[in-house]
Amino acid sequence: MSSNLDQLYRQVIMDHYKNPRNRGELDGALTFNLNNPTCGDRIKVSMEIEDGKIKEAKFEGEGCSISLASASMMTETIKGLPVEDALKLSNIFSEMMLGKEYDEGDLDLGDLEALQGVSKFPARIKCATLAWKALEKGVNQKEEE
């Protein structure tokens, strides 16, 4: 990746970290927490799901810039998506974090592509995927109910 692209990606990540989108909690929504004990990151994701689509998504938490920026990007990206597509996106994101080839098909990664470079730092992958794992955990728990 060129240094200009790396710089742009760093700016996107820092923008989401310093100016998080969808920060907060949704009352009465599906809410789930995850933490990363190795670094202390904690994320709480809440979502309103209506007719199989994610109507609204918010997050709260504390952690490193990668963790919080990823949560901000995730909530922006999944709003309005069918739950099935949000889970596909989560899988694509995980593949990207592991440095594997991925095919986003007709799904738009948007700002999430800025996190591609995290794959070069294995210790930070869990930071980037924490909110996504919370999403998966919450959706899976809801489906079991």
C-alpha positions in Angstrom: 0.0 0.0 0.0 1.3 3.4 -0.8 2.2 5.8 2.0 -0.5 8.3 0.8 -3.1 5.6 1.1 -1.8 4.6 4.6 -2.0 8.2 5.7 -5.6 8.5 4.4 -6.5 5.3 6.2 -5.0 6.6 9.4 -7.0 9.8 9.1 -10.2 7.9 8.6 -9.5 5.7 11.6 -8.6 8.7 13.8 -11.7 10.6 12.6 -14.0 7.7 13.7 -12.1 7.5 17.0 -12.3 11.2 17.8 -15.7 11.7 16.3 -17.5 8.4 16.8 -20.7 7.9 14.9 -23.7 6.3 16.7 -22.2 6.5 20.2 -24.8 5.8 22.9 -27.4 3.2 23.9 -30.8 2.3 22.5 -33.4 1.8 25.2 -35.3 -1.5 24.9 -33.0 -2.7 22.1 -31.1 -5.9 21.7 -27.9 -5.2 23.7 -24.7 -7.2 24.0 -21.3 -6.7 25.6 -17.9 -8.1 24.8 -14.5 -7.3 26.2 -11.0 -8.1 25.2 -9.2 -9.1 28.4 -5.7 -9.0 26.7 -5.9 -5.2 26.2 -9.0 -4.1 28.2 -11.2 -3.0 25.4 -14.9 -3.1 26.2 -17.8 -2.7 23.8 -21.5 -2.6 24.3 -23.5 -2.8 21.1 -27.3 -2.2 20.9 -29.5 -2.7 17.9 -33.1 -2.3 16.9 -34.1 -5.1 14.5 -37.4 -4.7 12.6 -38.6 -7.0 9.8 -35.2 -8.7 9.6 -33.4 -5.4 9.1 -31.1 -3.5 11.4 -33.1 -0.3 11.9 -30.7 1.4 14.3 -27.3 0.5 15.9 -25.3 2.2 18.6 -22.3 1.4 20.7 -20.6 2.4 23.9 -17.3 1.4 25.3 -13.8 2.2 26.0 -10.6 1.0 24.4 -8.0 1.8 21.8 -8.5 3.8 18.7 -8.8 0.7 16.5 -11.5 -0.8 18.7 -13.6 2.3 18.9 -13.1 3.4 15.3 -14.1 -0.1 14.2 -17.3 0.0 16.3 -18.1 3.4 14.9 -17.6 2.2 11.3 -19.6 -1.0 12.0 -22.6 0.8 13.3 -22.6 3.2 10.3 -22.2 0.3 7.8 -24.9 -2.1 9.2 -27.7 0.4 9.7 -30.5 -0.4 7.2 -29.0 -3.8 6.2 -30.8 -7.1 6.5 -29.4 -9.0 9.5 -28.1 -11.7 7.0 -26.1 -9.1 5.1 -24.7 -7.7 8.4 -23.5 -11.1 9.3 -22.0 -11.6 5.8 -20.2 -8.3 6.2 -18.9 -9.4 9.6 -17.4 -12.5 8.0 -15.9 -10.4 5.2 -14.4 -8.1 7.8 -12.9 -11.0 9.7 -11.3 -12.3 6.5 -9.9 -8.9 5.7 -8.4 -8.7 9.3 -6.7 -12.0 8.8 -5.2 -10.8 5.6 -7.2 -13.2 3.5 -8.7 -12.6 0.1 -12.3 -11.5 0.4 -15.2 -10.8 -1.9 -17.6 -8.2 -0.7 -19.9 -8.9 -3.6 -22.6 -6.2 -3.7 -21.9 -5.1 -0.1 -20.2 -1.8 0.4 -17.3 -1.8 2.9 -17.1 2.0 3.0 -14.7 3.3 5.6 -14.1 -0.2 6.9 -11.4 -0.6 4.2 -9.3 1.8 6.2 -8.8 -0.9 8.7 -7.1 -3.3 6.2 -3.7 -2.4 7.6 -4.5 -3.9 11.0 -3.9 -7.3 9.5 -0.2 -6.5 9.6 -0.4 -6.3 13.4 -1.8 -9.6 14.8 -2.1 -8.3 18.3 -4.6 -5.6 17.1 -6.9 -7.9 15.1 -9.0 -8.6 18.2 -9.3 -4.9 18.8 -10.7 -4.4 15.3 -13.1 -7.3 15.4 -14.5 -6.8 18.9 -17.6 -4.9 17.9 -18.2 -7.4 15.1 -18.0 -10.3 17.4 -20.5 -8.6 19.7 -22.8 -8.2 16.8 -22.5 -11.9 15.9 -23.0 -12.9 19.5 -26.1 -10.8 19.9 -27.7 -11.9 16.7 -27.0 -15.5 17.4 -28.5 -15.2 21.0 -31.6 -13.5 19.5 -32.0 -16.3 17.0 -31.8 -18.9 19.8 -34.7 -17.2 21.7 
